[in-house]
Amino acid sequence: MTNTKYQNLKNQMIQELFVLQGRKYTHEPPDSTELSNYDNHPADQATDLTDQVTEMAIGEHNEQQIEKLEAALRAIDDGSYGKCSECGEDIPFGRLEAIPTALTCVEHVPENKVPTDRPIEEELLNASTERPIQDERSIVDNEDSFLEVEAYGSSDSPSDQIE
């Protein structure tokens, strides 16, 4: 790869880093729709919460991107840029053009693992009689769950019969 190609990628990354760092210090959080929660509608509070969570996610993403850009720029400075950090083979220039922060070849890209610290609610939402919750507190057991619920009454109970 020629020095011109490296320099173009380096300039592109420096510019992106400058923009992301500028956002970090000039970004203002979204305004709340109300001054107090006393007369606020629950939907307004939900909108405010969604805005806050979105801003946090964008901020976290920008921080991760800044770290990747800084690591790639360090690799350019120390001469290891363009070589896979795992196997040492050349990274194809097309990959570097598409993802300038790439430090590995395609074969050695780290797997994106699903986080294991998920909310307990997801287990409840994804449960069914075919896939019960694996918990001793669970009432979804494929066999006796209807009988347990029916113990509290049903439309067939004597109090619900029309005479």
C-alpha positions in Angstrom: 0.0 0.0 0.0 1.3 3.4 -0.9 2.0 6.2 1.6 -0.7 8.3 -0.1 -3.4 5.7 0.6 -2.2 5.5 4.3 -2.2 9.3 4.5 -5.7 9.6 3.1 -7.1 7.0 5.6 -5.2 8.8 8.4 -6.6 12.1 7.5 -10.1 10.7 7.3 -9.7 9.2 10.8 -8.2 12.4 12.2 -11.2 14.3 10.8 -13.7 11.9 12.3 -11.9 11.9 15.6 -12.0 15.7 15.7 -15.8 15.7 14.9 -16.6 13.1 17.6 -14.5 14.9 20.3 -16.2 18.1 19.4 -19.6 16.5 19.9 -18.4 15.3 23.3 -17.8 18.8 24.6 -20.5 20.8 22.8 -23.5 18.4 23.0 -26.4 19.5 25.1 -28.8 17.0 26.6 -32.5 17.1 25.4 -34.8 19.4 27.2 -37.5 18.1 29.5 -41.0 18.8 28.4 -42.1 19.9 31.8 -40.6 21.7 34.8 -42.1 19.3 37.3 -43.7 15.8 37.3 -46.8 16.9 39.2 -49.0 17.6 36.2 -47.0 15.6 33.6 -48.7 12.9 31.6 -47.0 9.5 31.8 -46.4 9.6 28.0 -44.4 12.8 28.4 -42.3 11.2 31.1 -41.8 8.1 28.9 -40.7 10.4 26.0 -38.2 12.2 28.3 -36.9 8.8 29.5 -36.5 7.5 26.0 -34.6 10.7 25.0 -32.3 10.3 27.9 -31.6 6.6 27.2 -31.0 7.4 23.5 -28.6 10.1 24.3 -26.7 7.8 26.7 -26.5 5.1 24.0 -25.2 7.6 21.4 -22.6 8.9 23.9 -21.4 5.4 24.6 -21.2 4.6 20.9 -19.2 7.8 20.3 -16.8 6.9 23.1 -16.2 3.4 21.6 -15.7 5.0 18.2 -13.1 7.4 19.6 -11.2 4.5 21.2 -11.2 2.6 17.9 -10.0 5.7 16.0 -7.2 6.4 18.5 -6.1 2.7 18.4 -5.9 2.8 14.6 -4.0 6.1 14.6 -1.5 4.6 17.1 -1.1 1.6 14.7 -0.4 4.0 11.8 2.2 5.8 13.9 4.0 2.6 15.1 3.9 1.0 11.6 1.6 -1.9 12.4 -1.5 -0.5 10.6 -2.6 -2.7 7.7 -1.4 -5.9 9.3 -3.7 -8.2 11.2 -3.0 -7.9 14.9 -3.8 -11.7 15.3 -2.0 -13.4 12.4 0.2 -10.7 11.0 -1.1 -11.0 7.4 -1.9 -7.9 5.3 -5.4 -6.6 5.7 -7.0 -6.0 2.2 -7.1 -2.3 1.4 -10.8 -2.7 0.5 -11.5 -3.6 4.1 -9.5 -0.7 5.4 -11.4 1.7 3.1 -14.7 0.3 4.4 -13.6 0.2 8.0 -10.5 2.4 8.6 -10.4 1.3 12.2 -10.0 -2.4 11.4 -7.0 -3.9 13.0 -7.7 -7.5 12.1 -8.4 -9.4 8.9 -12.0 -10.7 8.3 -11.0 -14.2 9.6 -10.0 -12.7 13.0 -12.8 -10.3 13.7 -13.9 -10.7 17.3 -17.4 -12.2 17.7 -20.1 -9.8 18.9 -21.4 -11.8 21.9 -24.8 -11.1 23.2 -24.6 -9.7 26.7 -25.5 -12.1 29.4 -26.7 -9.5 31.9 -30.2 -9.1 30.4 -33.3 -8.0 32.4 -35.4 -10.7 34.0 -38.4 -9.4 32.2 -37.1 -10.8 28.9 -37.3 -14.3 30.3 -40.9 -13.8 31.1 -41.7 -12.2 27.7 -40.0 -15.0 25.8 -41.6 -17.9 27.9 -44.3 -20.1 26.4 -45.6 -23.6 27.1 -43.1 -25.0 24.5 -40.2 -23.0 26.1 -40.9 -22.6 29.9 -38.8 -20.4 32.2 -36.1 -22.5 33.8 -36.8 -21.3 37.3 -38.2 -22.9 40.4 -40.6 -20.0 40.9 -42.1 -20.6 37.4 -45.7 -21.5 37.0 -45.3 -22.4 33.3 -44.6 -26.1 33.6 -46.3 -27.5 30.5 -48.7 -29.7 32.4 -50.3 -28.3 35.6 -50.3 -24.6 34.9 -54.0 -24.5 33.7 -55.0 -26.5 36.8 -53.2 -24.0 39.0 -55.0 -21.0 37.4 -58.3 -22.8 37.3 -58.1 -23.2 41.1 -59.0 -19.5 41.4 -62.1 -20.0 39.3 -63.2 -20.1 35.7 -66.3 -19.5 33.6 -67.2 -23.1 34.4 -67.3 -22.6 38.1 -70.7 -22.7 39.8 -70.7 -19.0 40.6 -70.5 -18.2 36.9 -73.3 -20.5 35.8 -76.5 -18.7 34.5 -79.6 -20.3 35.8 
